[in-house]
Amino acid sequence: MIKTIQAVDRALTRVVNIALVTLFSVMMTLAFVQVCLRYFFNNSILWGDTAARTLVIWVGFLGAVIATGENKHFHIDVLTRFLKKRHQTWFQSFSNLFAAVICFFLGQASVTFLSLDPETRTFLDIPIFIVELIIPAGFYLMMIRFVLRMAFNLIEIFQAGSAGQDAGTR
C-alpha cells in the first residue's frame, strides 16, 4: 500500500516539476526577450507582458503543489509543539484532511468561475478558460497532495501502533 502511495507521489512530483521548470524557463526567456527588444530595438512582443503575467500564475500554483507535497506550505503548528509525537501525527492527519476538503471546495468554485465566461479570448486568441485552467487544476493537485500526506500520516500511526502491540505481546 505504501509503495503505491509513494509511486503516485513520485510520479505527481515528477510531472509537476517538469511543468514548473518548463513554464518558468519560458517565462524567464519571454521576460528577457521583452527587455532586450525594448532596450535595443524600442519594440516588444505585443502579447509578451500578458503571457508573462499568466505564466507567473501558473508557476505560482505549480510551486504551491510542490510545496504541499514537501510539507513546506503555510501551516500553523503552534498546537503541535505541545503534543506528543503520536498525537502530532493524528493532528497532522486531521489538518491534511481539512486542507484537502478546503482545496476540493476551492477547486469546485474555480470550475464554476471558469464556466462564467467561456467565450472570452486572451492573447494569441487563446480562450480565457485555458489560461485560467491552472486554478482548478492547482487546487485539485494540492488536494491530492494533502490526501497523500494524510495517507502517509495514517500509515505511520498504524505502523507505530502495530509495532507497539508486537512489543507488548512478547
C-alpha atoms as a printed R data frame, in Angstrom:
    type eleno elety resid chain resno       x       y       z
1   ATOM     1    CA   MET     A     1   0.000   0.000   0.000
2   ATOM     2    CA   ILE     A     2   2.696   2.456   0.992
3   ATOM     3    CA   LYS     A     3   4.720   1.674  -2.136
4   ATOM     4    CA   THR     A     4   1.716   2.540  -4.307
5   ATOM     5    CA   ILE     A     5   1.190   5.819  -2.484
6   ATOM     6    CA   GLN     A     6   4.889   6.645  -2.784
7   ATOM     7    CA   ALA     A     7   4.829   5.808  -6.510
8   ATOM     8    CA   VAL     A     8   1.849   8.107  -7.065
9   ATOM     9    CA   ASP     A     9   3.562  10.831  -5.034
10  ATOM    10    CA   ARG     A    10   6.821  10.496  -7.001
11  ATOM    11    CA   ALA     A    11   5.029  10.476 -10.363
12  ATOM    12    CA   LEU     A    12   2.990  13.538  -9.462
13  ATOM    13    CA   THR     A    13   6.123  15.315  -8.227
14  ATOM    14    CA   ARG     A    14   7.984  14.494 -11.427
15  ATOM    15    CA   VAL     A    15   5.196  15.730 -13.716
16  ATOM    16    CA   VAL     A    16   4.691  18.927 -11.739
17  ATOM    17    CA   ASN     A    17   8.450  19.582 -11.560
18  ATOM    18    CA   ILE     A    18   8.817  19.187 -15.327
19  ATOM    19    CA   ALA     A    19   5.874  21.502 -15.962
20  ATOM    20    CA   LEU     A    20   7.177  24.007 -13.420
21  ATOM    21    CA   VAL     A    21  10.702  24.123 -14.848
22  ATOM    22    CA   THR     A    22   9.394  24.349 -18.400
23  ATOM    23    CA   LEU     A    23   6.943  27.151 -17.666
24  ATOM    24    CA   PHE     A    24   9.454  29.031 -15.516
25  ATOM    25    CA   SER     A    25  12.035  28.798 -18.306
26  ATOM    26    CA   VAL     A    26   9.530  30.054 -20.871
27  ATOM    27    CA   MET     A    27   8.523  32.879 -18.535
28  ATOM    28    CA   MET     A    28  12.112  33.978 -17.910
29  ATOM    29    CA   THR     A    29  13.029  33.710 -21.599
30  ATOM    30    CA   LEU     A    30   9.994  35.737 -22.570
31  ATOM    31    CA   ALA     A    31  10.808  38.411 -19.998
32  ATOM    32    CA   PHE     A    32  14.444  38.543 -21.168
33  ATOM    33    CA   VAL     A    33  13.405  38.828 -24.816
34  ATOM    34    CA   GLN     A    34  10.933  41.581 -23.920
35  ATOM    35    CA   VAL     A    35  13.633  43.572 -22.115
36  ATOM    36    CA   CYS     A    36  16.131  43.136 -24.968
37  ATOM    37    CA   LEU     A    37  13.570  44.111 -27.593
38  ATOM    38    CA   ARG     A    38  12.610  47.216 -25.655
39  ATOM    39    CA   TYR     A    39  16.150  48.256 -24.831
40  ATOM    40    CA   PHE     A    40  17.861  47.577 -28.150
41  ATOM    41    CA   PHE     A    41  15.070  47.879 -30.711
42  ATOM    42    CA   ASN     A    42  12.497  50.090 -28.986
43  ATOM    43    CA   ASN     A    43   9.932  47.396 -29.705
44  ATOM    44    CA   SER     A    44   8.321  44.437 -27.911
45  ATOM    45    CA   ILE     A    45   6.157  41.410 -28.395
46  ATOM    46    CA   LEU     A    46   2.600  42.692 -28.214
47  ATOM    47    CA   TRP     A    47   1.310  39.846 -26.051
48  ATOM    48    CA   GLY     A    48   4.564  39.261 -24.115
49  ATOM    49    CA   ASP     A    49   3.654  41.024 -20.883
50  ATOM    50    CA   THR     A    50   0.247  39.370 -20.686
51  ATOM    51    CA   ALA     A    51   1.787  35.967 -21.328
52  ATOM    52    CA   ALA     A    52   4.437  36.569 -18.662
53  ATOM    53    CA   ARG     A    53   1.785  37.545 -16.090
54  ATOM    54    CA   THR     A    54  -0.184  34.430 -16.970
55  ATOM    55    CA   LEU     A    55   2.901  32.278 -16.575
56  ATOM    56    CA   VAL     A    56   3.532  33.806 -13.132
57  ATOM    57    CA   ILE     A    57   0.116  32.495 -12.031
58  ATOM    58    CA   TRP     A    58   0.833  29.050 -13.475
59  ATOM    59    CA   VAL     A    59   4.268  28.912 -11.833
60  ATOM    60    CA   GLY     A    60   2.762  30.063  -8.529
61  ATOM    61    CA   PHE     A    61   0.126  27.341  -8.473
62  ATOM    62    CA   LEU     A    62   2.592  24.632  -9.532
63  ATOM    63    CA   GLY     A    63   5.014  25.847  -6.861
64  ATOM    64    CA   ALA     A    64   2.217  25.572  -4.308
65  ATOM    65    CA   VAL     A    65   1.604  21.974  -5.404
66  ATOM    66    CA   ILE     A    66   5.299  21.179  -4.886
67  ATOM    67    CA   ALA     A    67   5.359  22.943  -1.504
68  ATOM    68    CA   THR     A    68   2.289  20.980  -0.421
69  ATOM    69    CA   GLY     A    69   3.921  17.696  -1.383
70  ATOM    70    CA   GLU     A    70   7.071  18.555   0.566
71  ATOM    71    CA   ASN     A    71   5.045  19.775   3.571
72  ATOM    72    CA   LYS     A    72   6.561  23.244   3.167
73  ATOM    73    CA   HIS     A    73   3.299  25.079   2.640
74  ATOM    74    CA   PHE     A    74   1.923  27.632   5.067
75  ATOM    75    CA   HIS     A    75   0.536  25.938   8.132
76  ATOM    76    CA   ILE     A    76   0.021  26.840  11.753
77  ATOM    77    CA   ASP     A    77   1.863  24.454  14.023
78  ATOM    78    CA   VAL     A    78   1.670  26.181  17.409
79  ATOM    79    CA   LEU     A    79  -0.567  23.477  18.860
80  ATOM    80    CA   THR     A    80   1.509  20.566  17.576
81  ATOM    81    CA   ARG     A    81   4.569  21.695  19.541
82  ATOM    82    CA   PHE     A    82   2.782  20.819  22.777
83  ATOM    83    CA   LEU     A    83   1.513  17.411  21.658
84  ATOM    84    CA   LYS     A    84   3.195  14.024  21.951
85  ATOM    85    CA   LYS     A    85   4.591  12.539  18.730
86  ATOM    86    CA   ARG     A    86   1.649  10.166  18.226
87  ATOM    87    CA   HIS     A    87  -0.855  12.952  18.792
88  ATOM    88    CA   GLN     A    88   1.114  15.244  16.468
89  ATOM    89    CA   THR     A    89   0.733  12.696  13.679
90  ATOM    90    CA   TRP     A    90  -3.012  12.412  14.333
91  ATOM    91    CA   PHE     A    91  -3.323  16.195  14.329
92  ATOM    92    CA   GLN     A    92  -1.319  16.453  11.084
93  ATOM    93    CA   SER     A    93  -3.523  13.796   9.532
94  ATOM    94    CA   PHE     A    94  -6.661  15.709  10.518
95  ATOM    95    CA   SER     A    95  -5.254  19.033   9.279
96  ATOM    96    CA   ASN     A    96  -4.275  17.416   5.967
97  ATOM    97    CA   LEU     A    97  -7.824  16.104   5.614
98  ATOM    98    CA   PHE     A    98  -9.213  19.551   6.416
99  ATOM    99    CA   ALA     A    99  -6.877  21.194   3.876
100 ATOM   100    CA   ALA     A   100  -7.845  18.603   1.238
101 ATOM   101    CA   VAL     A   101 -11.537  19.368   1.790
102 ATOM   102    CA   ILE     A   102 -10.874  23.117   1.503
103 ATOM   103    CA   CYS     A   103  -8.888  22.568  -1.712
104 ATOM   104    CA   PHE     A   104 -11.738  20.457  -3.082
105 ATOM   105    CA   PHE     A   105 -14.257  23.235  -2.486
106 ATOM   106    CA   LEU     A   106 -11.912  25.872  -3.883
107 ATOM   107    CA   GLY     A   107 -11.440  23.655  -6.942
108 ATOM   108    CA   GLN     A   108 -15.204  23.357  -7.332
109 ATOM   109    CA   ALA     A   109 -15.620  27.125  -7.004
110 ATOM   110    CA   SER     A   110 -12.905  27.739  -9.577
111 ATOM   111    CA   VAL     A   111 -14.580  25.360 -12.032
112 ATOM   112    CA   THR     A   112 -17.722  27.455 -11.627
113 ATOM   113    CA   PHE     A   113 -15.591  30.570 -12.174
114 ATOM   114    CA   LEU     A   114 -14.252  29.102 -15.434
115 ATOM   115    CA   SER     A   115 -17.738  28.494 -16.724
116 ATOM   116    CA   LEU     A   116 -18.820  32.111 -16.208
117 ATOM   117    CA   ASP     A   117 -17.141  33.476 -19.325
118 ATOM   118    CA   PRO     A   118 -16.346  30.696 -21.805
119 ATOM   119    CA   GLU     A   119 -16.314  32.930 -24.887
120 ATOM   120    CA   THR     A   120 -13.642  35.465 -23.868
121 ATOM   121    CA   ARG     A   121 -10.292  35.180 -25.581
122 ATOM   122    CA   THR     A   122  -6.904  36.417 -24.445
123 ATOM   123    CA   PHE     A   123  -3.523  36.883 -26.091
124 ATOM   124    CA   LEU     A   124  -2.965  34.964 -29.329
125 ATOM   125    CA   ASP     A   125  -6.723  34.359 -29.415
126 ATOM   126    CA   ILE     A   126  -6.433  31.681 -26.726
127 ATOM   127    CA   PRO     A   127  -9.707  31.025 -24.862
128 ATOM   128    CA   ILE     A   128  -9.503  32.502 -21.367
129 ATOM   129    CA   PHE     A   129 -10.583  29.233 -19.741
130 ATOM   130    CA   ILE     A   130  -7.349  27.592 -20.954
131 ATOM   131    CA   VAL     A   131  -5.301  30.335 -19.326
132 ATOM   132    CA   GLU     A   132  -7.330  30.038 -16.100
133 ATOM   133    CA   LEU     A   133  -7.355  26.236 -16.096
134 ATOM   134    CA   ILE     A   134  -4.451  26.232 -13.643
135 ATOM   135    CA   ILE     A   135  -6.741  27.489 -10.886
136 ATOM   136    CA   PRO     A   136  -8.909  24.369 -10.511
137 ATOM   137    CA   ALA     A   137  -6.029  22.118 -11.587
138 ATOM   138    CA   GLY     A   138  -3.797  23.626  -8.916
139 ATOM   139    CA   PHE     A   139  -6.387  23.241  -6.180
140 ATOM   140    CA   TYR     A   140  -7.179  19.647  -7.180
141 ATOM   141    CA   LEU     A   141  -3.481  18.753  -7.360
142 ATOM   142    CA   MET     A   142  -2.952  20.264  -3.904
143 ATOM   143    CA   MET     A   143  -5.965  18.271  -2.688
144 ATOM   144    CA   ILE     A   144  -4.326  15.071  -3.969
145 ATOM   145    CA   ARG     A   145  -1.060  16.004  -2.247
146 ATOM   146    CA   PHE     A   146  -2.890  16.646   1.057
147 ATOM   147    CA   VAL     A   147  -4.665  13.289   0.759
148 ATOM   148    CA   LEU     A   148  -1.327  11.571   0.096
149 ATOM   149    CA   ARG     A   149   0.220  13.325   3.131
150 ATOM   150    CA   MET     A   150  -2.765  12.190   5.213
151 ATOM   151    CA   ALA     A   151  -2.310   8.615   3.986
152 ATOM   152    CA   PHE     A   152   1.377   8.716   4.943
153 ATOM   153    CA   ASN     A   153   0.416  10.015   8.404
154 ATOM   154    CA   LEU     A   154  -2.186   7.287   8.918
155 ATOM   155    CA   ILE     A   155   0.206   4.561   7.786
156 ATOM   156    CA   GLU     A   156   2.798   5.929  10.211
157 ATOM   157    CA   ILE     A   157   0.238   5.889  13.038
158 ATOM   158    CA   PHE     A   158  -0.915   2.331  12.378
159 ATOM   159    CA   GLN     A   159   2.603   1.001  11.846
160 ATOM   160    CA   ALA     A   160   3.698   2.571  15.131
161 ATOM   161    CA   GLY     A   161   0.594   1.125  16.804
162 ATOM   162    CA   SER     A   162   1.212  -2.390  15.500
163 ATOM   163    CA   ALA     A   163   4.895  -2.175  16.457
164 ATOM   164    CA   GLY     A   164   3.832  -1.215  19.978
165 ATOM   165    CA   GLN     A   165   1.392  -4.136  20.141
166 ATOM   166    CA   ASP     A   166   4.063  -6.540  18.887
167 ATOM   167    CA   ALA     A   167   6.468  -5.346  21.603
168 ATOM   168    CA   GLY     A   168   3.709  -5.679  24.235
169 ATOM   169    CA   THR     A   169   2.936  -9.296  23.331
170 ATOM   170    CA   ARG     A   170   6.496 -10.517  23.771
